[in-house]
Amino acid sequence: MLNYANEPHGIFFLIDSKSFYASVECVARGLDPLKTALVVMSEQENTNGGLVLATSPVAKKEFGLQSNVSRQRDLPQSPDLFVVPPRMNLYIQKNLRINSIFQRFVAPEDLWPYSIDESILDITRSWRLFGKTPMAVAERIQNVIHDELGIYTTVGIGENPVQAKLALDLYAKHADSRIGVITYATVPDKIWPITDMTSVWSIAHRTAAHLARMNIHSMWDLAHSNPYAIKQEMGLAGEQLFALAWGVDRAHPATPIRVHHPSISNSQVLPRDYKMQSEIELVIKEIGEQVASRLRHHHYQCAQVSLGVGFSYAGAELDGRSGFHGALRIDVTNSNTDIVAALIRIFRSQWANQPVRNLYAGCGRLSPDTGQQLNLFTPIKAQIKNVNLERTVDSIRQRFGFTKLVYASSNVHGGTAINRASLVGGHNGGNAYD
């Protein structure tokens, strides 16, 4: 057995709002989230024909629908199934209210939103104020959220965050109480018997297949394998997997993360296959300008730009590649003109008329925006004027909204910037009030 004496010991909750988007929509309609078949379906134009973003438990059980997998074509024609559009602003509002409830039980510095429907609570210092046991405190939090918002939650409890996450996914989501617990003492009973490796957080199908080739078919096998051999085979990921099998997590959510190679990027899935060069370059220009604007907002300049182009299914079959990626070193800048010109240069050097479905633009090799790099080939006044113009546009958009000042090119066929300005997380923002 691994000696746990020197490992971090605390009490962590990882709390998940059950089928969050679907639950919010059920509550808004006066329906019980656990008894209603409802799916949240994204807009066809934003997700290539419509994608199920969320499903209630009943919709999963009775109709076999799965979030982020099922498409509009998979929906049965049933009067018992509610199909509703997303309202991202409403979900954000509800998430903020849920996290405000969490702050009644922990100090703000002990709360970390993990995603829009999950949060980590370090309740080590405060749980005794609210119940006789951590389990009782978890039940109390569940009741408060349900009484005030009508949303059901599941809670994973562990002595570190990874134990809480495993307890949530493996046990809480299948328990009548919607609470699961894993501790160092229960790792052999709760983690090691697992043979479905892909059911474990952070182990996807490719990782499971890699482990299988190493004759590791269960979490027990992983925990009792040679850690040096796993690290040699899989690198840092192998070391992390070995720690996972033992329920060890030496990180703490409050510890600042050092980013070794920071970058700023933007990407989007196009609403259809783009085949015309002018339309593709228009979208590249739009996302390049958005990245440049973010650079200026964060007071950065960049010395490298990169472009990723993903082909459509038909294009990938004909070309034999799923797309291409290129990078280019440039003079330090955060100018729209310079960044877009570099992106277009990369695109024209590699594109060979394949239909395009998604685009990515990024800026790396960042440095503080401490001054403007002038060149000898453009009048100085013109360069300064261009920089001032871009910052003025940024200021107007920040104050009044992106669509209050847009380039005319974004209004021609193929432009996406105006439509995407109304989206939240790539989906309809909807009404924030139910």
C-alpha positions as CSV (number, residue, x, y, z in Angstrom):
1,M,0.0,0.0,0.0
2,L,1.1,3.5,-0.7
3,N,1.8,5.6,2.4
4,Y,-0.9,8.2,2.5
5,A,0.5,9.9,5.7
6,N,2.3,12.6,3.8
7,E,-0.5,13.2,1.2
8,P,-2.8,16.3,1.5
9,H,-5.9,15.6,3.6
10,G,-8.9,17.8,3.5
11,I,-12.7,17.6,2.8
12,F,-13.7,18.6,-0.8
13,F,-17.1,18.6,-2.4
14,L,-17.5,18.5,-6.2
15,I,-21.1,19.5,-6.8
16,D,-22.8,19.0,-10.2
17,S,-26.2,20.4,-11.2
18,K,-28.0,17.4,-12.6
19,S,-28.7,17.8,-16.4
20,F,-28.2,21.5,-15.8
21,Y,-29.5,23.1,-19.0
22,A,-32.5,20.7,-19.2
23,S,-33.2,21.2,-15.5
24,V,-33.3,25.0,-15.8
25,E,-35.7,24.7,-18.7
26,C,-37.9,22.3,-16.8
27,V,-38.1,24.5,-13.8
28,A,-38.8,27.6,-15.9
29,R,-41.9,25.7,-17.3
30,G,-43.0,24.5,-13.9
31,L,-42.0,20.9,-14.6
32,D,-40.1,18.4,-12.5
33,P,-36.6,17.9,-14.0
34,L,-36.6,14.2,-12.8
35,K,-40.0,13.4,-14.3
36,T,-40.0,15.3,-17.6
37,A,-38.5,14.2,-21.0
38,L,-36.9,17.4,-22.3
39,V,-33.9,18.2,-24.5
40,V,-32.2,21.5,-25.3
41,M,-31.5,21.6,-29.0
42,S,-29.1,24.0,-30.5
43,E,-29.8,26.1,-33.6
44,Q,-29.3,24.3,-36.9
45,E,-27.2,27.2,-38.3
46,N,-24.8,27.2,-35.4
47,T,-24.1,23.4,-35.1
48,N,-24.4,21.9,-38.5
49,G,-28.0,20.7,-38.4
50,G,-28.8,20.9,-34.7
51,L,-27.1,19.3,-31.7
52,V,-28.6,18.1,-28.4
53,L,-26.9,20.2,-25.8
54,A,-28.6,18.7,-22.8
55,T,-31.1,15.9,-21.9
56,S,-33.2,15.3,-18.9
57,P,-32.7,11.9,-17.2
58,V,-36.1,10.8,-18.5
59,A,-35.1,11.7,-22.1
60,K,-32.0,9.7,-21.7
61,K,-33.8,6.7,-20.3
62,E,-36.9,6.6,-22.5
63,F,-35.5,7.8,-25.8
64,G,-31.8,7.0,-25.6
65,L,-30.7,10.6,-26.3
66,Q,-27.3,11.8,-25.2
67,S,-25.9,15.3,-24.8
68,N,-23.4,16.4,-27.5
69,V,-23.9,13.2,-29.4
70,S,-27.5,13.1,-30.5
71,R,-28.5,15.2,-33.5
72,Q,-31.9,16.6,-34.6
73,R,-32.3,13.5,-36.9
74,D,-32.2,11.3,-33.8
75,L,-35.2,13.0,-32.1
76,P,-38.3,10.8,-32.0
77,Q,-41.7,12.2,-33.0
78,S,-43.3,12.0,-29.6
79,P,-45.7,14.3,-27.9
80,D,-44.1,13.4,-24.6
81,L,-40.8,14.9,-25.5
82,F,-40.2,18.7,-25.0
83,V,-37.6,20.2,-27.5
84,V,-36.5,23.7,-26.5
85,P,-33.8,26.1,-27.8
86,P,-30.9,27.1,-25.5
87,R,-30.9,30.2,-23.4
88,M,-27.3,30.5,-22.4
89,N,-27.8,33.8,-20.5
90,L,-30.4,32.2,-18.3
91,Y,-28.0,29.3,-17.5
92,I,-25.3,31.7,-16.6
93,Q,-27.7,33.5,-14.3
94,K,-28.7,30.3,-12.6
95,N,-25.1,29.2,-12.2
96,L,-24.2,32.5,-10.5
97,R,-27.1,32.0,-8.1
98,I,-26.0,28.4,-7.3
99,N,-22.5,29.6,-6.6
100,S,-23.8,32.4,-4.4
101,I,-25.5,29.6,-2.3
102,F,-22.2,27.8,-2.1
103,Q,-20.7,30.9,-0.6
104,R,-23.0,30.5,2.4
105,F,-21.1,27.4,3.3
106,V,-17.5,28.3,2.3
107,A,-15.4,31.4,2.1
108,P,-15.1,32.9,-1.4
109,E,-11.4,31.8,-1.6
110,D,-12.5,28.2,-1.0
111,L,-14.9,28.0,-4.0
112,W,-13.8,27.3,-7.5
113,P,-16.3,27.0,-10.4
114,Y,-15.1,24.0,-12.4
115,S,-17.6,24.4,-15.3
116,I,-21.0,26.0,-15.8
117,D,-22.6,23.1,-14.0
118,E,-19.9,22.0,-11.5
119,S,-18.0,23.6,-8.7
120,I,-15.3,22.6,-6.2
121,L,-15.7,23.5,-2.6
122,D,-12.9,23.2,0.0
123,I,-15.1,22.7,3.0
124,T,-12.3,21.6,5.3
125,R,-12.4,24.6,7.5
126,S,-16.2,25.3,7.6
127,W,-18.2,22.0,7.4
128,R,-18.6,21.7,11.2
129,L,-20.6,25.0,11.2
130,F,-23.4,23.3,9.2
131,G,-23.7,19.7,10.2
132,K,-22.5,16.8,12.2
133,T,-20.8,15.1,9.2
134,P,-19.7,16.2,5.7
135,M,-22.5,13.9,4.4
136,A,-25.0,15.9,6.4
137,V,-23.6,19.2,5.0
138,A,-23.8,17.9,1.5
139,E,-27.5,17.0,2.0
140,R,-28.1,20.4,3.4
141,I,-26.6,22.1,0.4
142,Q,-28.7,19.9,-1.9
143,N,-31.9,20.9,-0.1
144,V,-31.2,24.6,-0.2
145,I,-30.5,24.6,-3.9
146,H,-33.6,22.5,-4.7
147,D,-35.8,24.6,-2.4
148,E,-34.7,27.9,-3.8
149,L,-34.1,27.0,-7.5
150,G,-35.8,23.7,-8.1
151,I,-32.6,22.1,-9.4
152,Y,-31.3,18.8,-8.2
153,T,-27.6,18.4,-7.5
154,T,-25.1,15.5,-7.1
155,V,-22.2,15.7,-4.7
156,G,-18.8,13.9,-4.8
157,I,-17.0,14.0,-1.5
158,G,-13.2,13.2,-1.1
159,E,-10.1,14.1,0.8
160,N,-8.8,15.8,-2.3
161,P,-10.3,17.2,-5.5
162,V,-9.6,14.1,-7.6
163,Q,-11.3,11.8,-5.1
164,A,-14.3,14.1,-5.1
165,K,-14.5,14.1,-8.9
166,L,-14.3,10.3,-9.0
167,A,-16.9,9.9,-6.3
168,L,-19.2,12.2,-8.2
169,D,-18.8,10.5,-11.6
170,L,-18.6,6.9,-10.4
171,Y,-21.0,6.8,-7.4
172,A,-23.0,10.0,-6.7
173,K,-24.7,10.1,-10.1
174,H,-26.0,6.6,-9.6
175,A,-27.0,6.8,-5.9
176,D,-30.5,7.5,-4.7
177,S,-29.0,10.1,-2.3
178,R,-27.0,11.6,-5.2
179,I,-24.0,11.7,-2.9
180,G,-20.8,9.6,-3.3
181,V,-17.8,9.4,-1.1
182,I,-14.2,8.2,-1.7
183,T,-11.4,8.5,0.9
184,Y,-7.8,7.2,1.0
185,A,-9.0,4.3,3.0
186,T,-11.7,3.3,0.5
187,V,-9.6,3.6,-2.7
188,P,-9.1,-0.2,-2.9
189,D,-12.8,-0.8,-2.7
190,K,-14.1,2.1,-4.7
191,I,-11.5,2.6,-7.4
192,W,-9.5,-0.6,-8.0
193,P,-12.4,-2.9,-9.0
194,I,-13.2,-0.7,-12.0
195,T,-12.6,-2.5,-15.4
196,D,-14.4,0.0,-17.6
197,M,-11.4,2.3,-17.8
198,T,-13.2,5.0,-19.9
199,S,-15.7,5.5,-17.1
200,V,-12.9,7.1,-15.1
201,W,-12.3,10.8,-15.4
202,S,-9.4,11.7,-17.7
203,I,-9.2,8.3,-19.4
204,A,-10.6,8.4,-22.9
205,H,-10.8,5.6,-25.4
206,R,-7.3,6.2,-26.9
207,T,-5.7,6.3,-23.4
208,A,-7.6,3.1,-22.4
209,A,-6.4,1.4,-25.6
210,H,-2.8,2.5,-24.8
211,L,-3.1,1.1,-21.3
212,A,-4.5,-2.2,-22.7
213,R,-1.5,-2.6,-24.9
214,M,0.6,-2.4,-21.7
215,N,-1.6,-5.2,-20.3
216,I,-3.4,-2.7,-17.9
217,H,-7.1,-3.6,-18.0
218,S,-8.4,-2.3,-14.6
219,M,-7.6,0.3,-12.1
220,W,-6.1,-2.4,-9.9
221,D,-3.7,-3.2,-12.7
222,L,-2.9,0.5,-13.1
223,A,-2.3,1.0,-9.4
224,H,0.0,-2.1,-9.2
225,S,2.0,-1.5,-12.3
226,N,5.5,-0.1,-12.4
227,P,5.2,3.7,-12.1
228,Y,8.6,4.3,-13.8
229,A,7.6,2.1,-16.7
230,I,4.3,3.9,-17.2
231,K,6.0,7.3,-17.1
232,Q,8.6,6.1,-19.6
233,E,5.9,4.9,-21.9
234,M,3.4,7.7,-21.5
235,G,5.4,10.6,-20.0
236,L,3.8,12.9,-17.5
237,A,0.3,11.6,-18.3
238,G,1.4,8.1,-17.2
239,E,2.6,9.5,-13.9
240,Q,-0.7,11.3,-13.4
241,L,-2.7,8.1,-14.2
242,F,-0.7,6.2,-11.7
243,A,-1.5,8.8,-9.0
244,L,-5.2,8.7,-10.1
245,A,-5.4,5.0,-9.5
246,W,-4.2,5.6,-5.9
247,G,-6.6,8.5,-5.4
248,V,-3.7,10.9,-5.0
249,D,-3.9,14.6,-5.9
250,R,-1.2,16.9,-4.6
251,A,-2.5,20.0,-6.5
252,H,-4.8,22.5,-4.9
253,P,-7.4,24.6,-6.9
254,A,-6.2,27.7,-5.2
255,T,-2.6,27.3,-6.4
256,P,-1.8,29.7,-9.2
257,I,-1.1,28.0,-12.5
258,R,2.0,29.1,-14.3
259,V,1.5,29.2,-18.0
260,H,4.8,28.6,-19.8
261,H,3.7,29.6,-23.3
262,P,0.7,31.8,-23.1
263,S,-1.3,32.5,-26.2
264,I,-4.6,34.1,-27.3
265,S,-6.8,32.5,-29.8
266,N,-10.2,32.2,-31.4
267,S,-12.0,29.5,-33.4
268,Q,-15.3,28.8,-34.9
269,V,-17.2,26.1,-36.7
270,L,-18.7,27.5,-39.9
271,P,-22.4,27.2,-40.5
272,R,-21.9,25.4,-43.8
273,D,-19.1,24.3,-46.1
274,Y,-17.1,27.3,-47.3
275,K,-15.6,26.7,-50.8
276,M,-15.0,30.3,-52.1
277,Q,-11.7,31.8,-51.2
278,S,-13.2,35.2,-50.6
279,E,-15.6,33.9,-48.1
280,I,-13.0,31.9,-46.2
281,E,-10.6,34.8,-46.1
282,L,-13.4,37.1,-44.8
283,V,-14.0,34.8,-41.8
284,I,-10.2,34.6,-41.2
285,K,-10.1,38.4,-41.2
286,E,-13.0,38.5,-38.7
287,I,-11.5,36.1,-36.2
288,G,-8.0,37.6,-36.7
289,E,-9.4,41.0,-35.8
290,Q,-11.1,39.5,-32.7
291,V,-7.8,38.0,-31.6
292,A,-6.0,41.3,-32.2
293,S,-8.6,43.1,-30.1
294,R,-8.2,40.6,-27.3
295,L,-4.4,41.2,-27.4
296,R,-5.0,44.9,-27.0
297,H,-7.5,44.4,-24.2
298,H,-5.0,42.3,-22.2
299,H,-2.2,44.7,-23.1
300,Y,-0.2,42.2,-25.1
301,Q,1.6,42.1,-28.4
302,C,2.6,39.0,-30.3
303,A,5.5,37.8,-32.4
304,Q,3.9,34.7,-33.9
305,V,0.5,34.0,-35.5
306,S,-0.9,30.5,-36.3
307,L,-3.8,29.4,-38.4
308,G,-5.7,26.1,-38.3
309,V,-8.0,25.1,-41.1
310,G,-10.4,22.1,-40.8
311,F,-11.9,20.6,-43.9
312,S,-15.4,19.4,-44.3
313,Y,-16.1,15.7,-44.2
314,A,-16.2,15.6,-48.0
315,G,-13.0,17.6,-48.2
316,A,-11.2,15.4,-45.8
317,E,-12.1,12.3,-47.7
318,L,-10.8,13.7,-51.0
319,D,-7.7,15.3,-49.5
320,G,-6.7,12.5,-47.1
321,R,-6.2,15.1,-44.3
322,S,-8.6,16.6,-41.9
323,G,-7.1,20.0,-42.5
324,F,-3.8,21.9,-42.0
325,H,-2.0,24.1,-39.5
326,G,0.6,26.7,-40.1
327,A,2.6,29.3,-38.0
328,L,4.5,32.4,-39.0
329,R,6.9,34.6,-37.0
330,I,6.2,38.3,-37.4
331,D,7.4,41.6,-36.0
332,V,6.0,42.4,-32.6
333,T,2.5,43.8,-33.0
334,N,-1.2,43.8,-32.0
335,S,-2.4,45.5,-35.1
336,N,-5.4,44.1,-37.0
337,T,-3.7,44.7,-40.3
338,D,-0.5,42.9,-39.5
339,I,-2.1,39.9,-37.8
340,V,-4.7,39.4,-40.5
341,A,-2.1,39.8,-43.3
342,A,0.0,37.0,-41.7
343,L,-3.0,34.7,-41.3
344,I,-4.0,35.2,-45.0
345,R,-0.4,34.5,-46.0
346,I,-0.5,31.2,-44.2
347,F,-3.8,30.3,-45.7
348,R,-2.9,31.1,-49.3
349,S,0.4,29.1,-48.9
350,Q,-1.4,25.9,-48.0
351,W,-5.0,25.9,-49.2
352,A,-5.7,24.0,-52.4
353,N,-9.5,24.6,-52.9
354,Q,-10.7,22.1,-50.2
355,P,-14.1,23.0,-48.7
356,V,-13.6,24.4,-45.2
357,R,-15.7,23.8,-42.1
358,N,-13.8,25.2,-39.1
359,L,-11.1,27.8,-38.6
360,Y,-8.7,28.7,-35.8
361,A,-6.5,31.8,-35.4
362,G,-4.0,32.2,-32.6
363,C,-1.2,34.6,-31.4
364,G,1.8,33.4,-29.4
365,R,5.2,34.6,-28.2
366,L,3.4,37.3,-26.2
367,S,5.1,40.3,-24.7
368,P,3.8,43.4,-22.8
369,D,2.3,46.1,-24.9
370,T,4.8,48.8,-23.9
371,G,5.1,50.7,-27.2
372,Q,4.5,50.6,-30.9
373,Q,7.0,49.1,-33.3
374,L,7.3,51.4,-36.3
375,N,8.6,50.4,-39.7
376,L,10.5,52.4,-42.3
377,F,8.0,51.8,-45.2
378,T,4.9,53.5,-43.9
379,P,4.6,57.1,-42.8
380,I,4.9,57.5,-39.1
381,K,1.7,59.5,-38.8
382,A,-0.2,56.9,-40.8
383,Q,1.0,54.1,-38.4
384,I,0.0,56.1,-35.3
385,K,-3.4,57.0,-36.9
386,N,-4.1,53.3,-37.6
387,V,-3.3,52.3,-34.0
388,N,-5.5,55.0,-32.6
389,L,-8.3,54.0,-34.9
390,E,-8.2,50.4,-33.8
391,R,-8.2,51.4,-30.1
392,T,-11.1,53.8,-30.7
393,V,-13.1,51.0,-32.3
394,D,-12.3,48.7,-29.3
395,S,-13.5,51.4,-26.9
396,I,-16.8,51.9,-28.8
397,R,-17.5,48.2,-29.0
398,Q,-16.7,47.7,-25.3
399,R,-19.1,50.4,-24.3
400,F,-22.0,49.9,-26.7
401,G,-21.6,46.4,-28.0
402,F,-19.8,44.7,-30.9
403,T,-22.6,45.2,-33.5
404,K,-22.7,49.0,-33.0
405,L,-19.6,49.4,-35.1
406,V,-18.7,46.7,-37.7
407,Y,-16.9,46.6,-41.0
408,A,-19.1,46.6,-44.0
409,S,-17.4,43.4,-45.2
410,S,-19.0,41.5,-42.3
411,N,-22.4,42.2,-43.7
412,V,-21.7,40.5,-47.1
413,H,-22.5,36.8,-47.8
414,G,-20.3,34.5,-45.8
415,G,-19.6,36.9,-42.9
416,T,-20.2,35.4,-39.5
417,A,-19.1,38.1,-37.0
418,I,-22.5,39.9,-36.7
419,N,-24.4,36.7,-36.2
420,R,-21.9,35.3,-33.7
421,A,-21.9,38.6,-31.7
422,S,-25.4,37.6,-30.3
423,L,-24.3,34.1,-29.3
424,V,-23.0,33.0,-25.9
425,G,-20.6,30.1,-25.9
426,G,-21.5,29.5,-29.6
427,H,-25.3,29.2,-28.8
428,N,-28.3,31.4,-28.5
429,G,-28.1,33.7,-25.5
430,G,-31.9,33.8,-25.1
431,N,-33.7,35.7,-22.4
432,A,-32.0,35.8,-19.0
433,Y,-35.4,35.9,-17.2
434,D,-37.8,33.1,-16.9
